Amino acid sequence: TVTALVAANAFGDVIGQGPANLPWPNMVPSDLVGSSFGQNTTLGVIVTDAALTKSECLVLAQGAHDGYARAITPPHCRVDGDAVVAAATGTVPAASAEDPRRLGQVELLRWMAVRATADALATLAEVAPAGPIPWIDPPV
Protein backbone atom coordinates (compact mmCIF):
# COMPACT_ATOMS: atom_id res chain seq x y z
CA THR A 1 0.00 0.00 0.00
CA VAL A 2 1.24 3.48 -0.84
CA THR A 3 -0.47 6.73 0.08
CA ALA A 4 0.38 10.39 -0.44
CA LEU A 5 -0.41 13.53 1.51
CA VAL A 6 0.39 16.77 -0.33
CA ALA A 7 0.14 20.47 0.47
CA ALA A 8 0.55 22.68 -2.58
CA ASN A 9 1.21 26.35 -3.12
CA ALA A 10 3.10 25.82 -6.36
CA PHE A 11 4.26 28.63 -8.59
CA GLY A 12 2.82 26.67 -11.50
CA ASP A 13 -0.74 25.45 -11.84
CA VAL A 14 -2.00 22.22 -10.37
CA ILE A 15 -4.09 20.28 -12.91
CA GLY A 16 -7.61 21.64 -12.97
CA GLN A 17 -6.71 25.12 -11.72
CA GLY A 18 -7.15 26.96 -15.04
CA PRO A 19 -4.70 29.33 -16.76
CA ALA A 20 -1.15 29.86 -15.60
CA ASN A 21 -0.48 32.29 -12.77
CA LEU A 22 1.62 34.55 -14.99
CA PRO A 23 1.49 35.34 -18.72
CA TRP A 24 4.23 32.83 -19.57
CA PRO A 25 5.07 34.03 -23.11
CA ASN A 26 5.59 37.61 -21.91
CA MET A 27 7.23 36.85 -18.59
CA VAL A 28 10.67 38.30 -17.89
CA PRO A 29 13.05 37.23 -15.09
CA SER A 30 12.13 40.25 -12.93
CA ASP A 31 8.45 39.16 -13.03
CA LEU A 32 9.44 35.73 -11.80
CA VAL A 33 11.54 36.94 -8.89
CA GLY A 34 9.31 39.86 -7.98
CA SER A 35 6.06 37.93 -7.90
CA SER A 36 6.77 34.72 -6.05
CA PHE A 37 10.34 34.29 -4.90
CA GLY A 38 10.29 32.51 -1.57
CA GLN A 39 6.50 32.23 -1.41
CA ASN A 40 5.80 28.93 -3.20
CA THR A 41 6.28 25.31 -2.31
CA THR A 42 4.75 21.87 -2.63
CA LEU A 43 5.31 19.52 0.29
CA GLY A 44 4.54 15.82 0.27
CA VAL A 45 4.69 12.71 2.42
CA ILE A 46 4.66 9.21 0.94
CA VAL A 47 3.93 6.33 3.29
CA THR A 48 4.00 2.63 2.54
CA ASP A 49 3.38 -0.39 4.71
CA ALA A 50 6.18 -2.27 2.96
CA ALA A 51 9.45 -3.06 4.71
CA LEU A 52 11.94 -0.78 2.93
CA THR A 53 15.42 0.52 3.61
CA LYS A 54 16.24 4.20 3.90
CA SER A 55 17.64 4.14 0.34
CA GLU A 56 14.46 2.52 -0.97
CA CYS A 57 12.37 5.21 0.75
CA LEU A 58 14.45 7.74 -1.18
CA VAL A 59 13.40 5.97 -4.40
CA LEU A 60 9.75 6.45 -3.38
CA ALA A 61 10.33 10.14 -2.63
CA GLN A 62 11.97 10.55 -6.04
CA GLY A 63 8.94 8.89 -7.61
CA ALA A 64 6.69 11.39 -5.82
CA HIS A 65 8.63 14.20 -7.51
CA ASP A 66 7.68 12.55 -10.80
CA GLY A 67 4.08 12.81 -9.57
CA TYR A 68 4.64 16.55 -9.09
CA ALA A 69 5.84 16.78 -12.68
CA ARG A 70 2.70 15.00 -13.91
CA ALA A 71 0.32 17.26 -11.99
CA ILE A 72 1.94 20.72 -11.85
CA THR A 73 2.58 22.90 -14.91
CA PRO A 74 5.35 24.00 -15.04
CA PRO A 75 6.84 21.68 -12.43
CA HIS A 76 9.86 22.20 -10.17
CA CYS A 77 10.24 25.92 -10.81
CA ARG A 78 13.33 27.48 -9.31
CA VAL A 79 11.14 29.66 -7.09
CA ASP A 80 9.39 26.60 -5.65
CA GLY A 81 10.66 24.87 -2.53
CA ASP A 82 9.40 21.41 -3.48
CA ALA A 83 10.10 18.59 -1.05
CA VAL A 84 8.92 15.04 -0.39
CA VAL A 85 9.73 12.63 2.40
CA ALA A 86 8.92 8.94 2.44
CA ALA A 87 8.36 6.53 5.30
CA ALA A 88 7.90 2.77 5.48
CA THR A 89 6.11 1.15 8.40
CA GLY A 90 7.57 -2.27 7.62
CA THR A 91 4.39 -4.21 8.38
CA VAL A 92 4.40 -5.95 4.97
CA PRO A 93 7.60 -7.90 4.31
CA ALA A 94 9.44 -7.52 1.03
CA ALA A 95 11.78 -9.99 -0.66
CA SER A 96 15.24 -10.24 0.85
CA ALA A 97 17.98 -7.93 -0.41
CA GLU A 98 19.57 -10.87 -2.28
CA ASP A 99 16.31 -11.83 -4.03
CA PRO A 100 16.09 -10.38 -7.56
CA ARG A 101 12.35 -9.81 -7.02
CA ARG A 102 13.20 -7.04 -4.53
CA LEU A 103 14.11 -4.62 -7.34
CA GLY A 104 10.75 -5.22 -9.03
CA GLN A 105 8.90 -4.73 -5.76
CA VAL A 106 10.62 -1.40 -5.11
CA GLU A 107 9.97 -0.26 -8.69
CA LEU A 108 6.29 -1.10 -8.31
CA LEU A 109 6.15 0.90 -5.07
CA ARG A 110 7.95 3.80 -6.79
CA TRP A 111 5.34 3.77 -9.56
CA MET A 112 2.60 3.68 -6.94
CA ALA A 113 4.20 6.76 -5.31
CA VAL A 114 4.12 8.57 -8.68
CA ARG A 115 0.44 7.78 -9.14
CA ALA A 116 -0.55 8.48 -5.52
CA THR A 117 1.14 11.90 -5.63
CA ALA A 118 -0.34 12.90 -8.98
CA ASP A 119 -3.78 11.70 -7.81
CA ALA A 120 -3.48 13.63 -4.53
CA LEU A 121 -2.64 16.82 -6.44
CA ALA A 122 -5.49 16.26 -8.91
CA THR A 123 -7.89 15.80 -5.99
CA LEU A 124 -6.54 18.96 -4.39
CA ALA A 125 -7.14 20.84 -7.66
CA GLU A 126 -10.76 19.66 -7.68
CA VAL A 127 -11.59 20.65 -4.10
CA ALA A 128 -9.40 23.71 -3.43
CA PRO A 129 -10.77 27.16 -4.20
CA ALA A 130 -9.10 28.99 -7.08
CA GLY A 131 -7.31 32.22 -6.30
CA PRO A 132 -6.39 33.61 -2.87
CA ILE A 133 -7.45 31.61 0.14
CA PRO A 134 -9.31 34.04 2.45
CA TRP A 135 -8.02 32.70 5.75
CA ILE A 136 -4.38 32.74 4.54
CA ASP A 137 -4.01 35.53 1.99
CA PRO A 138 -4.53 39.12 3.15
CA PRO A 139 -7.09 41.17 1.20
CA VAL A 140 -5.73 43.40 -1.55
Rosetta blueprint (number, residue, H / E / L):
1 T L
2 V E
3 T E
4 A E
5 L E
6 V E
7 A E
8 A E
9 N E
10 A L
11 F L
12 G L
13 D E
14 V E
15 I L
16 G L
17 Q L
18 G L
19 P L
20 A L
21 N L
22 L L
23 P L
24 W H
25 P H
26 N H
27 M L
28 V L
29 P H
30 S H
31 D H
32 L H
33 V H
34 G H
35 S H
36 S H
37 F L
38 G L
39 Q L
40 N E
41 T E
42 T E
43 L E
44 G E
45 V E
46 I E
47 V E
48 T E
49 D E
50 A E
51 A L
52 L L
53 T L
54 K H
55 S H
56 E H
57 C H
58 L H
59 V H
60 L H
61 A H
62 Q H
63 G H
64 A H
65 H H
66 D H
67 G H
68 Y H
69 A H
70 R H
71 A H
72 I E
73 T E
74 P L
75 P L
76 H L
77 C L
78 R L
79 V L
80 D E
81 G L
82 D L
83 A E
84 V E
85 V E
86 A E
87 A E
88 A E
89 T E
90 G E
91 T E
92 V E
93 P L
94 A L
95 A L
96 S L
97 A L
98 E L
99 D L
100 P L
101 R H
102 R H
103 L H
104 G H
105 Q H
106 V H
107 E H
108 L H
109 L H
110 R H
111 W H
112 M H
113 A H
114 V H
115 R H
116 A H
117 T H
118 A H
119 D H
120 A H
121 L H
122 A H
123 T H
124 L H
125 A H
126 E H
127 V H
128 A L
129 P L
130 A L
131 G L
132 P L
133 I L
134 P L
135 W L
136 I L
137 D L
138 P L
139 P L
140 V L
